[in-house]
Amino acid sequence: MKYALVTGGSRGIGRAVCIKLARMGYPVLINYRSRQEAAMEVKDLIEAEGGKAELLPFDVASQSETEQAIEQWGNNHPDDYIAVLVNNAGIRKDTMMVFMQDEDWQQVLDTTLNGFFYLTRRLLKEMLTHRGGRIINMASLSGIKGLPGQVNYSAAKAALIGATKALAQEVAGRKITVNAVAPGFIATDMTQDLDEATLKNMIPAKRFGTPEEVAALVGFLASDEAAYITGQAISINGGLYT
């Protein structure tokens, strides 16, 4: 059976992506680090709709936790594999660079960039063996345009886009696609501290996006219809940056 794994799947965009993929028929692995109650709510919602979901807690920034979690899951599912990977987990530690502490820089890169590397490298082996897979990396407008106060976040997301483009060329021959989704301002708890009333006036669409709109794009990239799309960073930002 082909499974989908969504990191940071307990809230926001990750939550919407889990629900979308489940509605497409994938059994979904909901990864989280500490928000067990929120992850359980996502699982219950999916199962209430007739889907299948499992919780898979581990810190993507930890190589040992990642390896252990995936190995244990594989031992319990010898006839299954993870065919869709959505690298969604990420954190913000916003501040001007002159005030940025070492940990502010390191923690953001560890979660977004190292998390992508540890998990994707591990799951690629099975995708290559099965000659097929979908890897979808959650980038950001920050990684394309750059935003002041987010040197760390912009660096991590820009690097993720570069990795997406390189990896796509490595694995395309095995029918594995690798793409990035780059949301602008999306109404989630990660953006609740922003001045939405002011910022939405900068957006041609005059509003923040929704997690479900991002999930719809992820769902398309995970589908068979998107088999010829790879190595792309697709923006979803209401026209804010084109």
N, C-alpha and C positions, 0 to 999 in steps of 0.2 A: 504494500500500500504506500502511496506517495503522501507524505506529510508536508505541512508548511510550518516553519518556525519563524516567529516574530519576536525580536528582542525588544525589551521595553514595551511589552504588550499589555500592560495593566491599565494604561491611561492614555488620554489624548489621541494622537494619530495612531499609535500602536494599537490601542483598543479598537479603533474603527477598522484598522487593517485586519485584525484578527476576525472580527465579525464578517467583514467582506469576504475573506478567503474561505471562511466556514460556509457562507452562503453559496460559494462557488463549488462546494463539495469537498474541500480539503479538510482532513482532520488537522486541527491546529494545535501547535505547541506554543503555549503562552509563557514567554520568558519574563522574569522580573527579578529584581534584586532584593527589595525589602517590602514592597506593597502587596503582601499576600492577600489581604482582604479584597483589594481592588481587582487583583488578578482572578480571584475566585468568583467575583461578580461577573467578569467577562466570560468565564467558563460556564457559569450557570445560565447566562443569557444565551450563549451558543447552544447549549444542550436543550434549553427550553424551546428552541426553534428546530430541534431535531438534528443538530450538528454534533460533531465530536470534538472534544478539546481536552488537553492535558496541561497541567502546570509543569513548568521546567525552570525552577529557580536556580540562578547562578549569576555571578558578577562577570559580565563580558570583559571587563578590564583585567580579570585574573586568568592567566593562561591555565593554571592548574585547575581552577573551578570549571572552566570551560571544557577542558579535556575530560575531566571526571564526569561531568553531567552528560556529555554526549556519549561517552563510552558506556555509561550505565544505561542510558536510554537505548542504545544499540543492542546491548545484551538482552534487554527486555523485549525488543522488537526485532528479532533476527531476520524476519521476512519483509521488513519495511525499510524505507529510507526517506531522508528529508530532501524533497525535490524542489522546494521553494524556500528560499531564505530571504527574510527581510531584515536587514541590519538597521534597525530603527533607534536603538538605545542611544541616548545622548544627554549631556547635561550642559548647562550654561553657568559660567562664572564671570559675569560681565563686570568690567572695570576698564578704565583707561590704562594703557600699557605702562605708563610711568608709575602707576600704583599697583600693577599686577604682581602678585606673589608667585613664588615658584609653584606652589601647590595649585593655584588657580590655572596656571598654564598646563601643568602635568596632568591633573585630573580630567580636564576637558579632552586632551589628546588621548589619554589612556582609554577613556570610554568610547569615544567615536572612532578613533583610528586603530588603536591596538585591539579594541573589541572587534572591529571588522576583520582584522588580520587573523587573530586567534581562531575565531569561529569559522570564517570562510575557508581558510586553509584546511581546517579539519573536515568540513563537510564536502569540500571539492572532491575528495577521494571517491566518495560514493557516487557523486554526480558524474564524474568521469567514467566510472565503472559502468554505470547505467546509461551512459551516453545521453544525458539530458538533464536540464535543471534551469532554474530561474534564480538569479541573485539580484536583489533590488536594494540599493543603498539609499538611506534617507539623508540627503545632503541638505542644502539650504540656500536661500538667496544670499546669505552671508558668504558662502563659499564661492559664489560667482561674482558678486559685486563688491563684497567686503563691507562691513559696517563698523563705524567707530564705537569703541567700547567693547568690541568683540574680536580683538586680534587673535585670541586663543581659539575661539569658536570658528572664526573665519578661516584660520589656518587649518584646523582639523577638517572642516567641510570641504575646503578647496583640495586638500590632499586626498580626501575620499573620492572626489570627482576624478582626480588624476589616476588613482588606483583603479577606479571603475573602467576607465578608458583602456588602460593597459591590460587588465585582466580579461576584458571582453575579447581582445585579440588573441590571447593565449588559449582560450577554451571554446571559441566559436565553432571550431571543427568538430567538437563533440556535442553539438546541439545544446550548448549551455549559453544563455544570454545573461549579460551583466549590464545593468542600467542604474542610473541614479535619478532620484526624484528630488527636486529642489523647491520646497515650498517657500512662499513669502510669509506674510503675517497670517497665521491660522489661529482661530479662537480655541485655545487650549489652556491648561493651567500653567504651561511654560510661558505664555504671553499675557497672563492675567495682570502682571505688574506693569504692563505697558499702557500708555495713554491712547487707548483705542479711538476715542472721539477725535483726537487730533490726527493720529496716524492715518485713519481711513480717508481723510481728505487728500492725502498724497497718492492714494491708490485710484487709478482710473475706474475700477469697478465700484469704488466708494464703500467698500466693506472688507472685513477680514474674511478669509476662506474658512471652510468647515473641515474638520477631520474626515468626514465622509467623502468630501470632494477629493481629498488626497488619496483616500483609500480606493476610490473608484479608479484612479490612475494606476495605483499599485496593482489592483485586480486585473486591469487590462494587460499590464506588463507581465503578469504571472500567467496569462492565458495563452492558449495555442495560437491565437490570432496575432500575437506579438512576436512570433518566432523569428522574424527577420529584423527586429529592432534590437540592437545591442551597441554598447559603448556610448550611450547617450546620457546626457544630463538634461532632464526635461523639467522646465520651470512651470510652477503653478502658483501664480502670484497676483492675479487680477490685473495684469498689465503694468504693475509697479516698475518692473525692469525688464526690458525686451532686448 
